[in-house]
Every structure is written in structure tokens, then in C-alpha cells.
Amino acid sequence: MKGISSRWAERLQFTLLFLVLTVLMHHLFGWIHTWLSPVDPYKIPEGGAAKVFRAGGEEAGTSPADRLKLFFWLGE
């Protein structure tokens, strides 16, 4: 009889330890996510920026397809 209750105690201990470690990992990944994410993703960026598309007028020899290809090539 003692062997059966001992097995259940070990299983319960393992299950509780597993749940505690799972909750800790969940909070750790949540903390890492908030640490890596920007404070305000919709904030207007600081510094200079280059426009990819212009509202009017074309530069000599630059088509919208070429500008789009350059945009994707530079990855900006």
C-alpha cells in the first residue's frame, strides 16, 4: 500500500514542479517580449529619412518600378 501512495506523491510533486516551471517560463518570455518591443511602435521616427515615392514629378531615368526594386533591395 505504501508503494502506491509513494508513486502518487512523486507524480504530484513532478506535476507541481512542471506547472511552476511552465509559469516561470511564460513570465520570462513575456518579460523578454516587452523588453525587446519598442515603447511606441507608431512614434514618428527621429532623424533624416528618404522618401521612396514622391507625390509629383519624376527624376530623370527613374521609373516607379526601379524605385520599388531599390526599396526592396535596400530593405528600408
C-alpha positions as CSV (number, residue, x, y, z in Angstrom):
1,M,0.0,0.0,0.0
2,K,2.9,2.3,0.8
3,G,4.3,1.9,-2.8
4,I,1.1,3.2,-4.4
5,S,0.8,6.3,-2.3
6,S,4.5,7.0,-2.8
7,R,4.1,6.8,-6.6
8,W,1.2,9.2,-6.5
9,A,3.2,11.6,-4.3
10,E,6.1,11.6,-6.8
11,R,3.7,12.2,-9.7
12,L,2.0,15.0,-7.8
13,Q,5.4,16.5,-7.0
14,F,6.5,16.2,-10.6
15,T,3.3,17.8,-11.9
16,L,3.5,20.7,-9.5
17,L,7.2,21.3,-10.3
18,F,6.3,21.2,-14.1
19,L,3.5,23.7,-13.6
20,V,5.6,26.1,-11.6
21,L,8.4,25.9,-14.2
22,T,5.9,26.4,-17.0
23,V,4.5,29.5,-15.4
24,L,8.0,30.9,-14.8
25,M,9.0,30.3,-18.4
26,H,5.8,32.0,-19.5
27,H,6.6,35.1,-17.4
28,L,10.2,35.1,-18.6
29,F,9.2,35.0,-22.2
30,G,6.7,37.8,-21.6
31,W,9.3,39.9,-19.9
32,I,11.7,39.3,-22.9
33,H,9.0,40.3,-25.3
34,T,8.2,43.6,-23.6
35,W,12.0,44.3,-23.3
36,L,12.6,43.8,-27.0
37,S,9.5,45.5,-28.3
38,P,9.7,49.3,-28.9
39,V,8.0,51.6,-26.5
40,D,5.7,53.2,-29.1
41,P,5.8,51.5,-32.5
42,Y,3.7,54.3,-34.1
43,K,6.0,57.1,-32.9
44,I,7.4,59.4,-35.6
45,P,11.0,58.4,-36.2
46,E,13.8,60.9,-35.4
47,G,16.5,61.9,-37.8
48,G,16.5,62.0,-41.6
49,A,14.5,59.8,-43.9
50,A,14.4,59.3,-47.6
51,K,11.1,59.1,-49.5
52,V,10.7,56.1,-51.7
53,F,7.8,57.5,-53.7
54,R,7.3,61.1,-54.5
55,A,3.9,62.7,-55.0
56,G,4.9,64.7,-58.1
57,G,7.5,64.7,-60.8
58,E,9.9,62.0,-61.7
59,E,13.7,62.1,-61.6
60,A,15.4,61.6,-64.9
61,G,15.6,57.9,-65.8
62,T,14.0,56.6,-62.6
63,S,10.7,54.7,-63.0
64,P,8.4,53.7,-60.2
65,A,9.3,50.1,-60.8
66,D,13.1,50.9,-60.4
67,R,12.4,52.8,-57.2
68,L,10.3,49.9,-55.9
69,K,13.1,47.4,-56.8
70,L,15.6,49.7,-55.0
71,F,13.3,49.9,-52.0
72,F,13.1,46.1,-51.7
73,W,16.8,45.6,-52.4
74,L,17.9,48.0,-49.6
75,G,15.3,46.7,-47.2
76,E,14.5,50.1,-45.8
